[in-house]
């Protein structure tokens, strides 16, 4: 059902984005315990639903993830940044 409810998915993405923003190290530690597919999905939702709209938040998370610098943090950063820049409305602005 959540796949057809964009409002639900948006809230989930915002939740993940806030976790990465406020509790970056803890969130990255917990992400590392999940399957790669789940890690990518979480970071993608955060990028699409929050970081695409909130550049200052993306910049804070980018800095925090760079500071952690492990494989999970680097992968999450790459996925979130790509997702934030690949939203359709951003593509039209280029």
DAMOTA-V708516 format. One record per pair of residues at least 24 apart in sequence whose ideal C-beta (glycine too) atoms are under 10 Angstrom apart, sorted by the first residue. I is the first residue (numbers start at 0). GAP is how many residues later the second one is. D is the distance in Angstrom with one decimal. If there is no record, write none. Layout:
i->I gap->GAP d->D
i->I gap->GAP d->D
//
This chain:
i->5 gap->43 d->9.3
i->8 gap->36 d->6.9
i->8 gap->39 d->8.7
i->8 gap->40 d->7.0
i->9 gap->35 d->8.7
i->9 gap->38 d->8.7
i->9 gap->39 d->4.8
i->9 gap->40 d->8.5
i->10 gap->34 d->9.9
i->10 gap->38 d->8.1
i->11 gap->29 d->9.8
i->11 gap->30 d->8.8
i->11 gap->33 d->5.9
i->11 gap->34 d->9.2
i->11 gap->37 d->7.5
i->12 gap->28 d->10.0
i->12 gap->29 d->8.8
i->12 gap->30 d->9.9
i->12 gap->31 d->8.3
i->12 gap->32 d->3.7
i->12 gap->33 d->5.6
i->12 gap->34 d->7.9
i->12 gap->35 d->5.9
i->12 gap->36 d->2.6
i->12 gap->37 d->5.7
i->12 gap->38 d->8.8
i->12 gap->39 d->9.4
i->12 gap->70 d->9.0
i->13 gap->31 d->8.7
i->13 gap->32 d->8.0
i->13 gap->35 d->5.7
i->13 gap->36 d->5.0
i->13 gap->39 d->9.5
i->13 gap->40 d->9.4
i->14 gap->27 d->9.6
i->14 gap->30 d->8.7
i->14 gap->31 d->8.6
i->14 gap->34 d->9.1
i->14 gap->35 d->8.9
i->15 gap->25 d->9.2
i->15 gap->26 d->5.0
i->15 gap->27 d->7.5
i->15 gap->28 d->9.2
i->15 gap->29 d->5.5
i->15 gap->30 d->4.3
i->15 gap->31 d->9.3
i->15 gap->33 d->8.2
i->15 gap->34 d->7.9
i->15 gap->60 d->9.7
i->15 gap->64 d->9.1
i->16 gap->25 d->9.6
i->16 gap->26 d->9.3
i->16 gap->28 d->8.0
i->16 gap->29 d->3.9
i->16 gap->30 d->7.9
i->16 gap->31 d->9.5
i->16 gap->32 d->6.8
i->16 gap->33 d->3.4
i->16 gap->34 d->6.0
i->16 gap->35 d->9.8
i->16 gap->36 d->9.6
i->16 gap->37 d->7.7
i->16 gap->40 d->6.6
i->16 gap->41 d->8.6
i->16 gap->44 d->7.5
i->16 gap->63 d->8.1
i->16 gap->67 d->9.6
i->17 gap->28 d->8.6
i->17 gap->32 d->7.5
i->17 gap->39 d->8.4
i->17 gap->43 d->9.9
i->18 gap->27 d->8.1
i->18 gap->42 d->9.9
i->19 gap->26 d->5.8
i->19 gap->27 d->9.7
i->19 gap->30 d->9.0
i->19 gap->31 d->8.9
i->19 gap->37 d->8.8
i->19 gap->38 d->9.8
i->19 gap->40 d->9.2
i->19 gap->41 d->5.1
i->19 gap->44 d->7.7
i->19 gap->45 d->7.6
i->19 gap->53 d->9.6
i->19 gap->56 d->7.3
i->19 gap->57 d->9.4
i->19 gap->60 d->7.6
i->20 gap->25 d->8.8
i->20 gap->29 d->8.5
i->20 gap->30 d->9.1
i->20 gap->33 d->8.9
i->20 gap->35 d->9.7
i->20 gap->36 d->5.4
i->20 gap->37 d->9.0
i->20 gap->39 d->5.9
i->20 gap->40 d->5.4
i->20 gap->43 d->7.8
i->21 gap->35 d->10.0
i->21 gap->38 d->9.5
i->21 gap->39 d->9.7
i->21 gap->42 d->9.8
i->22 gap->41 d->9.7
i->23 gap->36 d->8.6
i->23 gap->37 d->6.7
i->23 gap->39 d->9.2
i->23 gap->40 d->3.9
i->23 gap->41 d->6.6
i->23 gap->43 d->8.0
i->23 gap->44 d->6.8
i->23 gap->49 d->7.9
i->23 gap->52 d->9.5
i->24 gap->39 d->7.8
i->24 gap->40 d->9.7
i->24 gap->42 d->8.7
i->24 gap->43 d->6.2
i->24 gap->48 d->8.8
i->26 gap->34 d->9.7
i->26 gap->37 d->9.6
i->26 gap->38 d->9.8
i->26 gap->41 d->9.9
i->26 gap->45 d->9.5
i->26 gap->46 d->9.5
i->26 gap->49 d->8.6
i->27 gap->36 d->8.7
i->27 gap->37 d->7.2
i->27 gap->40 d->5.5
i->27 gap->41 d->10.0
i->27 gap->42 d->7.1
i->27 gap->43 d->9.9
i->27 gap->44 d->5.3
i->27 gap->45 d->4.9
i->27 gap->46 d->9.8
i->27 gap->47 d->9.9
i->27 gap->48 d->6.8
i->27 gap->49 d->9.8
i->28 gap->39 d->9.2
i->28 gap->41 d->9.3
i->28 gap->43 d->8.1
i->28 gap->44 d->9.7
i->29 gap->42 d->9.4
i->30 gap->41 d->5.3
i->30 gap->42 d->8.5
i->30 gap->44 d->8.9
i->30 gap->45 d->6.4
i->31 gap->38 d->7.6
i->31 gap->39 d->8.2
i->31 gap->40 d->4.3
i->31 gap->41 d->8.9
i->31 gap->43 d->9.9
i->31 gap->44 d->9.7
i->32 gap->39 d->9.3
i->33 gap->38 d->9.1
i->35 gap->36 d->9.4
i->35 gap->39 d->7.9
i->38 gap->33 d->6.6
i->38 gap->36 d->6.7
i->38 gap->37 d->6.6
i->38 gap->40 d->8.0
i->39 gap->35 d->7.3
i->39 gap->36 d->8.1
i->39 gap->38 d->9.4
i->39 gap->39 d->5.2
i->39 gap->40 d->9.6
i->39 gap->43 d->9.4
i->40 gap->38 d->8.7
i->41 gap->34 d->7.6
i->41 gap->37 d->8.7
i->41 gap->38 d->9.1
i->42 gap->29 d->9.4
i->42 gap->30 d->9.9
i->42 gap->32 d->7.4
i->42 gap->33 d->4.1
i->42 gap->34 d->7.7
i->42 gap->35 d->8.2
i->42 gap->36 d->4.1
i->42 gap->37 d->4.5
i->42 gap->38 d->9.1
i->42 gap->39 d->9.2
i->42 gap->40 d->7.3
i->43 gap->32 d->9.4
i->43 gap->35 d->5.3
i->43 gap->36 d->7.1
i->43 gap->38 d->8.0
i->43 gap->39 d->4.5
i->43 gap->40 d->9.5
i->43 gap->42 d->9.4
i->44 gap->34 d->9.7
i->44 gap->35 d->8.9
i->44 gap->38 d->7.7
i->45 gap->30 d->8.2
i->45 gap->33 d->8.7
i->45 gap->34 d->5.3
i->45 gap->37 d->7.6
i->45 gap->38 d->8.5
i->46 gap->29 d->9.2
i->46 gap->30 d->9.4
i->46 gap->31 d->9.7
i->46 gap->32 d->6.6
i->46 gap->33 d->3.7
i->46 gap->34 d->6.5
i->46 gap->35 d->6.9
i->46 gap->36 d->3.0
i->46 gap->37 d->4.1
i->46 gap->38 d->8.1
i->46 gap->39 d->8.2
i->46 gap->40 d->8.4
i->47 gap->32 d->8.7
i->47 gap->34 d->9.7
i->47 gap->35 d->4.5
i->47 gap->36 d->6.9
i->47 gap->37 d->9.9
i->47 gap->38 d->7.8
i->47 gap->39 d->5.8
i->48 gap->34 d->8.6
i->48 gap->35 d->9.3
i->48 gap->38 d->8.9
i->49 gap->30 d->9.1
i->49 gap->33 d->9.9
i->49 gap->34 d->8.3
i->50 gap->29 d->5.7
i->50 gap->30 d->7.6
i->50 gap->32 d->7.5
i->50 gap->33 d->4.1
i->50 gap->34 d->9.1
i->50 gap->36 d->9.6
i->51 gap->28 d->9.5
i->51 gap->29 d->9.9
i->51 gap->31 d->7.2
i->51 gap->32 d->4.3
i->51 gap->33 d->7.4
i->51 gap->34 d->8.4
i->51 gap->35 d->4.5
i->51 gap->36 d->9.9
i->51 gap->37 d->8.0
i->51 gap->38 d->6.3
i->52 gap->31 d->8.5
i->52 gap->34 d->8.6
i->52 gap->36 d->9.4
i->52 gap->37 d->9.7
i->53 gap->30 d->9.1
i->54 gap->29 d->8.6
i->56 gap->27 d->9.9
i->57 gap->26 d->5.9
i->57 gap->27 d->9.7
//
